[in-house]
Amino acid sequence: MVQSVNTFPHLHVQDKNLFFNSTKHISLNLDAEVFERDTDLNKTEILRELKNALFSSRELDAPFLTLFSSPVSAVTLPVQGRILASIPQEAEFFSFVHPCAVETLKARSDLANNAKQRMDQDSAIDVDMLVDDARAKYQKVVQQLNMNDPLVRFLVDGAFLYLDFKYDIVAINAVCLGDYSYLSSGNAGPGNAGYSACIRALLEGNDKKAALDCASLMIKYFVNVQENPHEEKYRRVPKGNKAFKARVAACAGSAALLQARQVV
């Protein structure tokens, strides 16, 4: 699954020119201040410990931390697919932000060496020792972390970065093994942390055929909203309509899902 991270203001592209080179990894700056404030699910103290576990000592005092993402590719999903994946309509390109999990520390160190960033080229570093030390720290921290925190998922599991035609960031969808949640809300995704819970309730509370039939009709409503964001009439569903009553209203969880998408 993914976690939709819309309008997250703390991630910055170091050099947009790299987007035009299809073979180059992209360097990103993550503001270090994200570890200096409570999130909804974790306290500052434990976030600082996570930072210490995931990043090298050379990075910890810097105002920003360097992340890396893959070369960009074009977004080719149709409107329905974009809605289900919380990809904004204006997204033209995407790139995958590599995770900061301990298991990828060696790979990230290699990327850093190749980019001549974050490590002094004159210094020899025992990467295996670095990874072992970081893994020990991480295992200690993870016992105290709420892993449902979207910031944590963004760092540990990586994320899909979506860009418009100017290569400005319009959404960040963090990969996770659990449910959706949000670093911040914006116009690109469902806009609240209960969206996937509503989807799950719909799928689990009805038989498969009924749930899919319900979802297919609701997607039509959502597409209309996506394509006509300023017209209120598309946010109102025909509750007196026979198809709505039979396919949507009859399904458990459908009302909550419509509400999550601000369709009434």
C-alpha positions as CSV (number, residue, x, y, z in Angstrom):
1,M,0.0,0.0,0.0
2,V,1.0,3.6,0.0
3,Q,0.6,6.5,2.3
4,S,-0.3,9.8,0.7
5,V,1.9,12.7,1.7
6,N,0.5,15.8,0.0
7,T,2.0,19.2,0.2
8,F,4.8,18.0,2.6
9,P,6.9,21.1,2.8
10,H,10.1,19.6,4.3
11,L,11.5,17.8,1.2
12,H,13.4,19.8,-1.4
13,V,15.1,18.9,-4.7
14,Q,18.7,19.9,-4.7
15,D,19.1,20.2,-8.5
16,K,16.2,20.1,-10.9
17,N,18.5,19.7,-13.8
18,L,19.1,16.1,-12.8
19,F,15.4,15.3,-13.7
20,F,16.4,15.8,-17.3
21,N,19.0,13.0,-17.2
22,S,17.2,9.7,-17.2
23,T,20.1,7.8,-15.8
24,K,20.9,9.9,-12.7
25,H,19.7,9.5,-9.2
26,I,18.2,12.7,-7.7
27,S,19.5,14.2,-4.5
28,L,16.8,15.5,-2.1
29,N,17.1,17.6,1.1
30,L,15.0,16.6,4.1
31,D,14.8,19.4,6.7
32,A,16.2,18.1,10.0
33,E,13.6,20.0,11.9
34,V,11.0,17.3,11.1
35,F,12.7,15.3,14.0
36,E,12.3,18.3,16.4
37,R,8.6,18.3,16.8
38,D,6.0,15.8,17.9
39,T,3.9,14.0,15.3
40,D,0.4,12.7,16.0
41,L,1.8,9.3,16.8
42,N,5.4,9.8,18.1
43,K,7.2,12.2,20.5
44,T,10.2,14.3,19.6
45,E,12.5,12.3,21.8
46,I,11.9,9.0,20.0
47,L,12.0,10.7,16.6
48,R,15.5,12.0,17.5
49,E,16.6,8.5,18.4
50,L,15.2,7.3,15.0
51,K,17.3,9.9,13.3
52,N,20.4,8.8,15.1
53,A,19.8,5.2,14.1
54,L,19.1,5.9,10.4
55,F,21.7,8.5,9.6
56,S,25.4,8.7,10.0
57,S,27.1,10.8,12.7
58,R,28.4,13.1,9.9
59,E,24.8,14.1,9.0
60,L,23.2,14.6,12.4
61,D,24.2,18.2,13.0
62,A,23.4,19.4,9.4
63,P,20.3,21.5,8.8
64,F,19.1,19.0,6.3
65,L,19.6,15.3,5.6
66,T,20.2,13.9,2.1
67,L,17.9,11.4,0.5
68,F,18.1,9.9,-2.9
69,S,15.4,9.1,-5.5
70,S,15.5,7.1,-8.7
71,P,15.5,8.7,-12.2
72,V,12.1,10.0,-13.2
73,S,9.5,8.3,-15.3
74,A,6.2,9.4,-16.8
75,V,2.9,8.8,-15.0
76,T,0.7,6.8,-17.4
77,L,-2.2,5.7,-15.2
78,P,-5.7,6.7,-16.2
79,V,-7.9,8.8,-14.0
80,Q,-9.5,5.8,-12.2
81,G,-6.0,4.4,-11.4
82,R,-4.8,7.8,-10.1
83,I,-7.7,8.1,-7.8
84,L,-7.2,4.7,-6.3
85,A,-3.5,5.3,-5.9
86,S,-3.9,8.9,-4.6
87,I,-1.9,10.3,-7.5
88,P,-2.8,14.0,-8.3
89,Q,-4.2,14.8,-11.6
90,E,-1.4,17.3,-12.3
91,A,1.3,14.7,-11.8
92,E,3.3,14.2,-15.0
93,F,6.3,12.3,-13.6
94,F,7.3,10.1,-10.7
95,S,10.5,9.0,-8.9
96,F,11.0,6.5,-6.1
97,V,12.7,7.9,-2.9
98,H,15.0,5.3,-1.5
99,P,14.2,4.3,2.1
100,C,16.5,5.1,5.0
101,A,16.0,1.7,6.7
102,V,19.1,0.2,8.3
103,E,19.1,-2.6,5.7
104,T,19.6,-0.1,2.9
105,L,22.3,1.9,4.7
106,K,25.1,0.3,2.7
107,A,23.3,1.0,-0.6
108,R,22.6,4.6,0.5
109,S,26.3,5.0,1.5
110,D,27.3,3.7,-2.0
111,L,25.0,6.2,-3.6
112,A,26.4,9.0,-1.4
113,N,30.0,8.0,-2.4
114,N,29.0,8.0,-6.1
115,A,27.5,11.5,-5.8
116,K,30.4,12.7,-3.7
117,Q,28.0,13.8,-1.0
118,R,27.6,13.1,2.8
119,M,31.1,11.5,3.1
120,D,34.6,12.8,2.9
121,Q,36.2,11.0,0.0
122,D,39.6,11.0,1.8
123,S,38.2,8.9,4.6
124,A,37.8,5.2,4.6
125,I,34.6,4.0,6.2
126,D,33.8,0.5,7.3
127,V,30.3,0.4,6.0
128,D,29.6,-3.1,7.5
129,M,30.5,-1.8,10.9
130,L,28.3,1.2,10.3
131,V,25.4,-1.0,9.4
132,D,25.8,-3.3,12.4
133,D,25.9,-0.3,14.8
134,A,22.9,1.3,13.1
135,R,20.9,-1.9,13.2
136,A,21.5,-2.3,16.9
137,K,20.3,1.3,17.5
138,Y,17.3,0.8,15.2
139,Q,16.1,-2.4,16.9
140,K,16.2,-0.5,20.2
141,V,14.3,2.4,18.8
142,V,11.7,0.4,17.0
143,Q,10.4,-1.1,20.3
144,Q,9.2,2.4,21.3
145,L,8.1,3.8,17.9
146,N,4.5,3.8,16.6
147,M,5.2,2.4,13.2
148,N,1.9,3.7,11.8
149,D,3.4,7.2,11.8
150,P,3.5,8.3,8.2
151,L,6.8,10.1,8.7
152,V,8.3,6.9,10.0
153,R,7.0,5.0,7.0
154,F,8.3,7.5,4.6
155,L,11.8,7.1,6.1
156,V,11.8,3.4,6.6
157,D,9.9,2.1,3.5
158,G,10.6,4.8,0.9
159,A,8.1,6.8,-1.2
160,F,6.9,7.6,-4.6
161,L,7.5,11.3,-5.4
162,Y,5.1,12.9,-7.9
163,L,6.0,15.9,-10.0
164,D,4.2,18.3,-12.3
165,F,5.4,19.5,-15.7
166,K,7.7,22.1,-14.0
167,Y,9.2,19.3,-11.9
168,D,7.7,20.7,-8.7
169,I,6.7,18.2,-6.0
170,V,2.9,17.8,-5.9
171,A,2.6,14.6,-3.8
172,I,4.6,12.0,-1.9
173,N,3.1,8.6,-1.4
174,A,5.0,6.6,1.2
175,V,5.2,2.8,0.8
176,C,4.0,0.8,3.7
177,L,2.9,-2.7,4.6
178,G,-0.1,-1.5,6.6
179,D,-2.8,1.1,6.2
180,Y,-2.8,4.5,4.5
181,S,-2.2,7.6,6.5
182,Y,-1.0,11.2,5.8
183,L,1.9,13.5,6.6
184,S,-0.3,16.4,5.6
185,S,-3.5,16.8,3.6
186,G,-3.8,18.5,0.2
187,N,-5.8,18.2,-3.0
188,A,-4.0,15.2,-4.4
189,G,-5.4,12.4,-2.3
190,P,-8.4,11.4,-0.3
191,G,-7.4,13.9,2.4
192,N,-7.8,12.0,5.6
193,A,-6.3,9.0,7.4
194,G,-9.5,7.1,7.4
195,Y,-9.7,6.6,3.6
196,S,-8.2,3.2,3.4
197,A,-10.0,2.1,6.6
198,C,-13.2,2.8,4.7
199,I,-12.0,0.8,1.7
200,R,-11.1,-2.1,4.0
201,A,-14.5,-1.9,5.7
202,L,-16.2,-2.0,2.3
203,L,-14.3,-5.0,1.2
204,E,-14.6,-6.9,4.4
205,G,-18.2,-6.0,5.2
206,N,-19.7,-7.2,1.9
207,D,-19.3,-10.1,-0.4
208,K,-16.7,-9.6,-3.1
209,K,-19.1,-9.1,-6.0
210,A,-21.2,-6.5,-4.2
211,A,-18.2,-4.6,-2.9
212,L,-16.6,-4.4,-6.4
213,D,-19.9,-3.4,-7.9
214,C,-20.3,-0.7,-5.3
215,A,-16.7,0.5,-5.8
216,S,-17.0,0.7,-9.6
217,L,-20.0,3.1,-9.3
218,M,-18.4,5.2,-6.6
219,I,-15.3,5.5,-8.8
220,K,-17.4,7.2,-11.4
221,Y,-18.5,9.7,-8.8
222,F,-14.9,10.3,-7.7
223,V,-13.8,10.7,-11.4
224,N,-16.5,13.4,-11.9
225,V,-15.2,15.3,-8.9
226,Q,-11.6,14.9,-10.0
227,E,-12.4,16.2,-13.5
228,N,-14.7,19.0,-12.2
229,P,-13.2,20.1,-8.9
230,H,-15.0,23.4,-8.8
231,E,-18.5,22.2,-9.6
232,E,-20.4,21.4,-6.4
233,K,-23.0,19.3,-8.3
234,Y,-20.5,16.5,-8.8
235,R,-20.0,16.2,-5.0
236,R,-23.7,15.3,-4.6
237,V,-24.7,11.7,-5.3
238,P,-28.2,10.7,-6.7
239,K,-29.4,9.1,-3.5
240,G,-32.8,8.6,-4.9
241,N,-31.4,6.8,-7.9
242,K,-32.2,3.1,-8.2
243,A,-28.6,2.1,-9.1
244,F,-27.3,4.1,-6.1
245,K,-29.7,2.4,-3.7
246,A,-29.0,-1.1,-5.0
247,R,-25.3,-0.9,-5.6
248,V,-24.0,1.7,-3.1
249,A,-26.4,2.4,-0.3
250,A,-27.0,-1.4,0.2
251,C,-23.3,-2.0,0.9
252,A,-21.9,-1.6,4.5
253,G,-19.2,1.1,4.7
254,S,-20.2,2.9,1.5
255,A,-21.5,6.0,3.3
256,A,-18.2,6.4,5.2
257,L,-16.2,6.0,2.0
258,L,-18.2,8.7,0.2
259,Q,-17.8,11.0,3.2
260,A,-14.0,10.4,3.2
261,R,-13.9,11.6,-0.4
262,Q,-16.2,14.6,0.5
263,V,-19.0,13.3,-1.7
264,V,-22.4,13.6,-0.1
